[in-house]
Amino acid sequence: MSTDSRAWGGRFQEATAAVVEAMNASVGFDKALALEDIAGSIAHSRMLAAQKLVAPEEQGLIEAGLFTIAAEIRAGTFAWSVAREDVHMNVEGALADKIGRVAGKLHTGRSRNDQVALDLRLWLRREQTALGHELHRLITTLVALAQEHAEVAMPGYTHLQRAQPITLGHHLMAYVAMFLRDLDRLLDARRRTSVLPLGSGALAASPLPLDRDRVARELELPEITFNSLDGVSDRDAALETMATLSIVMVHVSRMAEELVLWASQEFGFIELSDGFCTGSSLMPQKKNPDIPELLRGKAGRVFGSLQALLTTMKGLPLAYNKDMQEDKEPLFDAVATARQCVGILPELLGAMTIRQDRMRAALKDGFLLATDLADYLVDTGMPFREAHHVVGRVVAHCLGAHKRLEDLDHAELAAIDPAFGADALGVIDADRSIARRGLPGGPAPDAVRQAAEFADTRAATLLARLDKGGPSALERALHRGDALPAHVAS
């Protein structure tokens, strides 16, 4: 009998070179999958016992040993070994140290190829669920702010130029729309993640009478993979999650950019809390918006992680290749980064001061009510294109006379075009302009409140879906540190 400690060492005559062992080992990062690995192993062992591939007492020893190892991992006392290469062999090796040869039966009918594919999916499902809760908290924070500021007038922008009056509530609801889509996308990605690959073996499944559906039910995975080659070599769940995270980070970065702009002296629309800013080592007066800047900068980090895995996967033949070991570090980093960024935003937003006076003052310059004048002419029967040109002449007149629209009198308007009646000046009012835009999705206060109610209901619906499809009871028990099940403990 071979005494080689390597799981694959039976046919090898020479020891692994030290530099190869260091490069080959992945335990330094894939130990993050440890509790998911144990959950998959417990579910697999229960199936093996049900299929009479291991004896019930052997399964009891295996499960009890795995619960003990899980407790050591949670406590931080588990002794990780680079010599055992990865999380799977560390757990299995520790199990053998505890219960002896029976531990070798745990690997019956499976390969590390389908084992890691399962672990990664279980880990992804847990992290997707956690991020979904953080997105929901951000959405509800923004909805509450939008409702509170549904009547706060401010300029709306295109091309970073003042365009038309809107409300702060309306502006905030635009981000609610983005993050609701993100949450929906994340749930959709989780649906495709929640598929059982275990049973695919190394690439060609197993001749043993495994019950894959039983394992899927134990882990609360709604589906099983239907092709063993794809089952071990598919990393779409990781790619789709990182693509979703990248879109999340686009939205986080856009919001961060506006916070940086709005906190500047040039805008002055908000003041960020001291707790979310830093100063300058040289200039005593500085208050720098470092956290929004970091949120903006970390988007590129997540994009880079997605690009790294896309590049790794693009040229791989079926089935498993060692290149795929490179999936975890960018994935882990992208998820941690996105969760940190989404998680900090509710506190950042809740601690900022909104300067309504500066927002309203910004409405006075930039001819934001020019479109309202054009709409006035349209109401008289003038074609919009003609009205557009007429109001363009009004703006040119104001520029030449160094006036704002609000400074004009009726005689000046009528001199440009007699279609302007005495009531034309009445449309040059920001609050009136906003109030008239009450279509669904518009900036009128009542429309903003309706949008907020819709978003709140939609977010609650998505949260219910989120909670329904999260980690299995077995995984939750392992993460909580529940006691060994009574039937095993006995």
C-alpha positions in Angstrom: 0.0 0.0 0.0 1.3 3.5 -0.9 2.3 5.7 2.0 2.4 8.8 -0.2 0.4 11.5 1.6 -0.6 13.2 -1.7 -4.1 12.3 -2.7 -2.9 11.8 -6.3 0.6 10.5 -5.4 0.2 6.7 -6.1 1.8 6.7 -9.6 4.6 9.2 -8.8 8.1 8.1 -7.9 9.6 11.5 -7.0 8.6 14.1 -4.4 7.0 17.3 -5.5 9.5 20.1 -5.9 9.2 22.7 -3.2 8.7 25.5 -5.7 5.9 23.5 -7.4 4.3 22.7 -4.1 4.2 26.4 -3.2 2.7 27.4 -6.6 0.3 24.5 -6.8 -1.2 25.0 -3.3 -4.4 27.1 -3.1 -5.2 26.6 0.6 -4.0 30.1 1.3 -7.2 31.5 -0.4 -9.6 28.6 -1.0 -9.9 28.0 2.7 -12.6 30.7 2.5 -14.7 27.8 1.1 -14.2 25.6 4.1 -17.7 25.6 5.6 -19.2 25.2 2.2 -16.9 22.3 1.6 -18.0 20.7 4.8 -21.7 21.2 4.0 -21.2 19.5 0.7 -19.3 16.6 2.3 -22.0 16.1 4.9 -24.7 16.1 2.3 -22.6 13.7 0.1 -22.0 11.3 3.1 -25.7 11.2 3.9 -26.4 10.2 0.3 -23.7 7.6 0.4 -25.3 6.0 3.5 -28.8 6.1 2.0 -27.4 4.4 -1.1 -25.6 1.8 1.1 -22.2 2.8 -0.2 -21.1 3.5 3.4 -22.5 2.0 6.6 -24.7 4.2 8.8 -22.2 4.1 11.6 -19.4 5.1 9.2 -21.5 8.1 8.1 -22.1 9.0 11.7 -18.3 9.1 12.3 -17.8 11.1 9.2 -20.4 13.7 10.0 -19.4 14.0 13.6 -15.8 14.6 12.6 -16.8 17.2 10.0 -18.8 19.1 12.6 -15.8 19.1 14.9 -13.6 20.4 12.1 -16.2 23.1 11.3 -16.0 24.2 15.0 -12.2 24.4 14.8 -12.4 26.5 11.6 -14.9 28.9 13.2 -12.8 29.2 16.3 -9.6 29.9 14.2 -7.8 26.9 15.7 -7.8 24.7 12.6 -4.2 23.9 11.5 -4.0 24.6 7.7 -1.3 22.8 5.8 0.2 23.9 2.5 1.4 20.3 2.0 -2.3 19.2 1.7 -2.6 21.7 -1.1 -6.2 22.9 -0.9 -9.2 23.3 1.4 -10.6 19.9 0.3 -7.5 17.8 1.2 -7.0 19.8 4.4 -10.5 19.0 5.6 -10.3 15.3 4.4 -6.8 15.0 5.9 -8.0 16.4 9.3 -10.9 14.1 9.2 -8.6 11.1 8.7 -6.5 12.3 11.6 -9.6 12.2 13.8 -11.5 9.1 12.6 -8.9 7.0 10.7 -9.4 5.0 7.5 -13.2 5.6 7.4 -12.5 9.1 6.3 -11.3 7.8 2.9 -14.8 6.6 2.2 -16.0 10.2 2.1 -14.5 10.7 -1.4 -16.5 7.8 -2.9 -18.0 8.8 -6.2 -16.6 12.3 -6.3 -13.6 14.3 -7.5 -12.0 17.5 -6.3 -13.2 18.8 -9.7 -16.9 18.5 -8.9 -16.3 19.2 -5.2 -14.8 22.6 -5.8 -17.5 23.4 -8.4 -20.1 22.8 -5.7 -18.2 24.7 -3.0 -17.9 27.7 -5.2 -21.6 27.7 -6.0 -22.5 27.4 -2.3 -20.2 30.2 -1.4 -21.5 32.3 -4.2 -25.1 31.7 -3.1 -24.3 32.8 0.4 -22.4 36.0 -0.7 -25.1 36.9 -3.3 -27.7 36.6 -0.6 -25.6 38.8 1.8 -24.9 41.4 -0.9 -28.6 41.4 -1.8 -29.5 42.3 1.8 -27.0 45.2 1.7 -28.5 46.4 -1.6 -31.9 46.3 -0.1 -30.7 48.4 2.9 -29.2 50.9 0.4 -32.5 51.1 -1.6 -34.6 51.6 1.5 -32.2 54.4 2.7 -32.5 56.2 -0.7 -36.3 55.7 -0.8 -36.6 57.3 2.6 -34.4 60.2 1.6 -36.3 60.7 -1.6 -39.6 60.8 0.3 -38.2 63.3 2.7 -36.9 65.6 -0.1 -39.7 65.1 -2.6 -40.3 68.9 -2.8 -36.7 70.1 -2.6 -36.1 71.9 -5.9 -32.7 71.6 -7.6 -31.3 71.7 -11.2 -31.3 68.6 -13.3 -28.3 68.2 -15.5 -27.4 66.9 -18.9 -23.7 67.1 -20.1 -23.1 68.5 -16.6 -24.9 71.6 -17.7 -28.0 72.9 -15.9 -30.9 71.7 -17.9 -34.4 71.8 -16.2 -35.7 72.0 -12.6 -36.3 68.7 -10.8 -36.4 67.7 -7.2 -33.8 66.1 -5.0 -36.2 63.3 -4.4 -36.5 62.7 -8.1 -32.7 62.6 -8.5 -32.3 60.1 -5.6 -35.0 57.9 -7.1 -32.9 57.5 -10.2 -30.4 55.7 -8.1 -33.1 53.6 -6.5 -34.1 52.5 -10.0 -30.4 51.5 -10.7 -30.0 49.6 -7.5 -33.4 47.8 -7.9 -32.2 46.5 -11.2 -28.9 45.4 -9.5 -30.8 43.5 -6.9 -33.0 41.9 -9.5 -29.9 40.9 -11.6 -28.2 39.5 -8.5 -31.3 37.3 -7.8 -31.3 36.2 -11.4 -27.6 35.3 -11.1 -28.3 33.4 -7.9 -30.9 31.3 -9.6 -28.4 30.1 -12.1 -25.8 29.6 -9.4 -28.1 27.3 -7.4 -27.4 24.2 -9.4 -25.7 21.0 -8.1 -22.6 19.9 -10.0 -21.6 17.2 -7.5 -21.9 13.8 -9.3 -20.0 15.0 -12.3 -16.9 13.3 -11.0 -13.6 14.4 -12.6 -15.4 14.8 -16.0 -17.3 11.6 -16.7 -19.7 11.2 -13.8 -19.6 7.9 -11.8 -20.7 4.3 -12.3 -21.8 4.1 -8.7 -25.5 4.4 -7.8 -25.3 8.0 -6.6 -28.5 9.9 -5.9 -27.7 13.4 -7.1 -31.2 14.6 -6.5 -31.0 13.7 -2.8 -27.8 15.7 -2.4 -29.5 18.7 -4.2 -32.5 18.5 -1.8 -30.2 18.3 1.2 -28.4 21.5 0.0 -31.7 23.1 -1.1 -30.4 23.5 -4.7 -33.4 23.4 -7.1 -31.5 21.8 -10.0 -28.7 19.5 -10.9 -26.3 20.0 -13.9 -27.2 17.8 -16.9 -23.7 17.4 -18.4 -20.7 16.2 -16.4 -18.1 17.9 -18.6 -19.8 21.3 -18.1 -20.5 20.5 -14.5 -16.8 20.6 -13.6 -15.6 23.2 -16.0 -18.3 25.8 -15.8 -17.5 29.1 -14.0 -20.4 31.1 -15.5 -21.8 31.6 -12.0 -18.6 33.4 -10.9 -18.5 35.3 -14.2 -22.1 36.3 -14.0 -21.8 37.4 -10.4 -18.8 39.5 -11.2 -20.5 41.0 -14.2 -23.4 41.9 -11.9 -21.0 43.4 -9.3 -19.4 45.4 -12.0 -22.7 47.0 -12.9 -23.4 47.6 -9.2 -20.1 49.3 -9.0 -20.9 51.5 -12.1 -23.9 52.8 -10.2 -21.9 53.2 -6.9 -19.2 55.1 -8.8 -21.7 57.4 -10.5 -23.3 58.2 -7.2 -19.9 58.7 -5.6 -18.9 61.1 -8.4 -22.0 63.2 -7.8 -21.3 63.3 -4.1 -17.8 64.5 -4.8 -19.2 67.2 -7.1 -22.0 68.2 -4.8 -19.6 68.5 -1.8 -17.3 70.8 -3.7 -17.3 74.6 -3.1 -18.4 75.1 -6.7 -21.6 73.2 -6.1 -22.1 73.3 -2.3 -25.2 71.2 -2.5 -24.2 68.9 0.4 -21.8 68.7 3.2 -20.3 65.4 4.0 -19.9 64.4 7.6 -16.4 64.8 9.1 -16.6 61.1 9.9 -16.5 60.3 6.2 -13.8 62.8 5.2 -10.1 63.4 5.8 -7.8 66.4 5.8 -4.6 67.4 4.1 -1.2 66.9 5.7 -0.2 70.3 4.2 -3.3 72.5 3.9 -5.1 73.0 7.2 -8.4 74.1 5.6 -8.9 71.0 3.5 -11.8 68.6 3.9 -11.4 65.9 1.3 -14.3 63.5 0.3 -12.0 60.5 0.4 -14.7 57.9 0.9 -16.7 58.8 -2.2 -13.4 59.0 -4.1 -12.5 55.5 -2.9 -15.9 54.2 -3.9 -15.3 55.7 -7.3 -11.9 54.2 -7.5 -12.8 50.7 -6.3 -15.1 50.2 -9.3 -12.0 49.7 -11.5 -10.8 47.0 -9.1 -14.0 45.0 -9.5 -13.9 45.5 -13.3 -10.4 44.2 -13.3 -11.4 41.1 -11.5 -14.0 40.3 -14.0 -11.6 40.9 -16.9 -9.0 38.6 -15.2 -11.5 35.6 -15.0 -12.8 36.2 -18.5 -9.3 36.1 -19.8 -8.5 32.9 -17.8 -11.6 31.1 -19.1 -11.7 32.2 -22.7 -9.2 29.6 -24.1 -9.8 26.5 -21.9 -10.6 23.2 -23.5 -13.1 20.9 -21.7 -13.1 19.8 -19.0 -11.2 20.9 -15.9 -7.9 22.7 -16.2 -5.6 23.9 -13.4 -5.9 27.4 -14.8 -9.3 27.5 -13.1 -7.7 27.6 -9.7 -7.2 31.3 -10.7 -11.0 31.9 -10.4 -11.1 32.4 -6.7 -8.8 35.3 -5.8 -10.4 37.8 -8.2 -13.9 36.5 -7.3 -13.3 36.8 -3.6 -11.8 40.3 -3.9 -14.6 41.5 -6.2 -17.3 40.3 -3.8 -15.5 41.7 -0.7 -15.0 45.1 -2.5 -18.5 45.4 -3.7 -20.0 44.4 -0.3 -17.8 47.0 1.4 -18.8 49.7 -1.0 -22.5 49.0 -0.9 -22.4 48.5 2.8 -20.9 51.9 3.6 -23.3 54.0 1.5 -26.3 54.0 3.8 -24.2 55.4 6.6 -22.5 57.9 4.3 -25.8 59.2 2.9 -27.5 59.3 6.3 -24.7 61.5 7.8 -24.5 64.1 5.0 -26.2 67.5 5.3 -28.3 68.7 2.4 -28.1 72.4 1.6 -31.5 73.1 0.1 -30.7 76.8 -0.2 -27.7 76.2 -2.5 -29.8 73.8 -4.7 -32.5 76.4 -5.1 -30.1 79.2 -5.7 -28.6 77.2 -8.6 -32.0 77.3 -10.4 -31.6 81.0 -11.0 -28.8 80.7 -13.6 -28.6 78.7 -16.8 -32.1 79.4 -18.3 -33.5 76.2 -16.9 -37.1 77.3 -17.7 -36.5 77.9 -21.4 -38.3 74.6 -22.2 -41.3 75.8 -20.2 -41.5 78.9 -22.4 -41.4 76.7 -25.5 -44.2 74.6 -24.0 -46.2 77.7 -23.5 -45.9 78.5 -27.2 -46.8 74.9 -28.1 -50.0 75.4 -26.0 -50.9 78.4 -28.3 -50.7 76.0 -31.3 -47.1 76.8 -32.5 -45.2 73.7 -33.7 -42.5 72.7 -31.2 -39.6 73.1 -33.6 -40.7 76.7 -34.3 -41.2 77.3 -30.6 -37.7 76.0 -29.9 -36.2 78.6 -32.3 -38.3 81.4 -30.8 -37.2 80.7 -27.3 -33.6 80.3 -28.5 -33.9 84.0 -29.6 -35.2 84.8 -26.2 -32.2 83.3 -24.6 -29.9 85.1 -27.0 -31.6 88.4 -26.1 -31.0 87.6 -22.4 -27.3 86.8 -23.0 -26.9 90.1 -24.9 -28.7 92.1 -22.2 -27.1 90.2 -19.3 -30.5 89.2 -18.0 -32.1 86.1 -16.7 -35.5 84.9 -18.0 -37.0 86.0 -14.7 -35.8 89.6 -15.4 -37.8 89.9 -18.7 -41.0 91.8 -19.0 -43.9 91.1 -21.3 -42.9 93.8 -23.8 -39.5 92.2 -24.4 -41.1 88.8 -25.0 -43.7 90.1 -27.3 -41.1 92.0 -29.3 -39.4 88.7 -30.0 -42.7 87.0 -30.9 -46.3 88.3 -30.5 -47.4 84.8 -29.6 -46.2 85.5 -26.1 -49.3 86.7 -24.2 -49.4 88.6 -20.9 -49.5 85.3 -19.0 -46.3 84.0 -20.5 -44.2 85.3 -17.6 -46.2 83.1 -15.3 -44.5 80.0 -16.6 -41.1 81.2 -15.6 -41.4 79.6 -12.2 -39.4 76.6 -11.1 -41.9 75.2 -8.6 -44.7 75.5 -11.3 -42.5 73.8 -13.8 -41.8 70.9 -11.5 -45.4 70.5 -10.4 -46.6 70.3 -14.0 -44.3 67.3 -14.6 -46.5 64.8 -12.8 -46.4 62.0 -15.3 -45.4 58.6 -13.8 -41.7 58.8 -13.5 -41.6 62.6 -13.4 -40.1 65.0 -10.9 -43.4 66.4 -9.5 -43.6 65.7 -5.7 -46.6 63.5 -6.0 -45.0 61.5 -8.8 -41.8 61.1 -6.7 -43.9 59.8 -3.8 -45.7 57.4 -6.1 -42.4 56.2 -7.4 -41.1 55.8 -3.9 -44.1 53.7 -2.9 -43.6 51.5 -6.0 -39.9 51.1 -5.3 -40.6 50.2 -1.6 -43.1 47.5 -2.7 -40.7 46.2 -5.4 -37.8 46.1 -2.9 -39.9 44.1 -0.4 -40.9 41.6 -3.1 -37.2 41.1 -4.1 -36.2 40.8 -0.5 -38.8 38.0 0.0 -37.3 36.2 -3.0 -33.8 36.8 -1.6 -34.7 35.2 1.7 -36.5 32.3 0.1 -33.5 31.0 -2.0 -30.6 31.6 0.3 -28.1 29.1 1.9 -29.5 25.8 3.1 -30.4 24.9 6.7 -27.3 22.7 6.8 -25.0 25.6 5.7 -26.7 28.0 8.1 -26.2 25.5 11.0 -22.5 25.2 10.2 -22.0 28.9 10.0 -23.9 29.5 13.2 -22.2 26.7 15.1 -25.3 24.6 15.8 -24.8 21.4 17.8 -24.4 18.1 16.1 -27.8 16.7 14.9 -29.3 14.4 17.5 -29.3 11.3 15.2 -25.6 11.7 14.7 -24.7 12.7 18.2 -26.4 9.6 19.6 
